[in-house]
Amino acid sequence: NEAKLVDIIVEEVQAKLGKTALPVAMYPIGMEGHVQEVKKLLKKDGQGVNMIALQGMSGIGKTTIAKAVYNELFHDFHGASTFISDVGEKFRKGEGVKCQEQLIYDIMGKEDRFKHSIGTTDAGINKVKKTTVSRKVLVVLDDIDRVEQLQALAGARDWFGSGSVIIITTKDKSLLLKHDIEESQIYEPKLLDEEESFQFLVRHVLKGRQPTRKKLDVLREFAKTAGGLPLALEVLGSLLSCERNMEEWRIELKNLREIPVEDVERKLRISYDGLRDVEKEIFLDISCFFVGADCRRAIHYYWEACGFYSEPTIKVLQDRSLISLDKQNRFHMHDLLKNMGREIVLRRSKVPKSWEKSRLWSRRDIFDLLQRDE
């Protein structure tokens, strides 16, 4: 049977090359649309080198989309493909050389790994270029957070053969622009809308079980509260998928409206923890006081008055996708990020000698403080 023979051959070749599809989200709501938008950034004639990026806040689904795009493309590269995950984290641990070795090893195939050992990242740059310069390759670099990491793994388009595709995921748009990646080559995933969020939760929580009307109503409220962030929805879905009664669901809903779910906050804090001290303070100011406020008034009447030159910091926060500005120059911030910032302030205020650094945004707390004349 010819069809069966073809299947056997494909399976055998993939096994020899060690290339198989990457696991993607279990509930890929809206994923096909994302994949098609990313593929639109690729040159139609297949010539030259495509260097494109996915940029957005933590939890928006950049890695998941990159995996889905990789799965669609890797068959066309005859084994010359690699997906290097958590690049920023690996470089911080001093594993930049390991990333370079993985890139070379994956592109060259299952040869003796000792042949591809590298002493330093500088030496690795030459080895990477030598490996990829005449090859059509697919390289995905996930979660880049420093230009130096890009320079060590994909320093320029002329490192790669014609038809190559280099995909980068990052939270920081400024490093992409520094690396000569134009705005038109950057895809910024959008948050899921309310209906997509609801469908995600229904699939994740109910797993095909017949729901009651009350459960669907509460899930819709969760969908509204999560704000369309895929990461938040994933954690929420795991939280709710256990068999819980409706009263427990309502308690979790109330908690979510006030405080981020712990796992979500830990992921979202990655962007925050990478900021300089002054950038952290201004992020906290915005989360506590200035969501929806005029950016210029906040700069002039608050930060400049306190001796902060804030405009460069606001640009950094925008590039990190922690805040955005609308056409009226007003601050916007995802609710989960806002709540995360306020939680950081609350935790700080419980530490001795840090009260003078905390912020009050609740009228009740401010009134109580003033009554006590403190």
C-alpha angles and dihedrals in degrees: 000000000000096000091051091048091053090051091051092049093049091048092049094048092048090050091052092048092044091227120136134153117280120241111259132188117312090224105034099185109179092358096126091057091052092049092051092049091052092047089054087067091063120094112260096221094054090231128126123019121301113213109178136159144208111215131182148105124307112280097023092115103256095142093046092051091047090053091050091050090047090053091053094049111032095083089066094059101064094233096314095120139108139180112201111191130203093010095167093052092047093051091049088055090052093255098124091117090054089056090053091047091050091051092051095042093049093048095045095045131229099334125136105304090212089069090064099047114132131200103203137004090249090056088044092059091064092046092050092050092047090051098047107029096092098029134090101230141172113219125177117189109192126206101358112181104169132051089226090066091055091047090054096049108025107009097166142350092255089067088076138060124251114285094029120143121209116187122189128189120199145148092222118076094184093068090053092053090047088054092056096255107144125225089247089062094053122091116200111196115223125226116263113263120240095267093049090048090050093049090049092053093045091055096040098045104034098034093201097318117136107258130213119237090247092055092050091050092052092046089054089054090051089050090054093048097048089061097219098291107146093212092053091048092050093052092043091050091053090048094051099037091080112091101269132162121244093256091060090049091053091049090052090048091053091048092049091053089058107029133025116250105261098243092049092051092051091054094044091050090067089081092044096047091055092062127100116250096261090047090052091051093051091046089054091048091054094045092051103037118005111051102129092011127125108268094214094053091049091050095047104036100033119022099030089045088054093048098258121135093211108170096087089048092052088054090051091050090050092049090050089052091238093122139009136200123223127215090275089056093248123148119251127185133174111258093238090054091047092051091046091054092050091049090054089053093048092051092048092052091059090059114092117256094013097091092102090061097051126100131223120210102155113094090214093055093046093048091048092050093049092048089055089050092230 
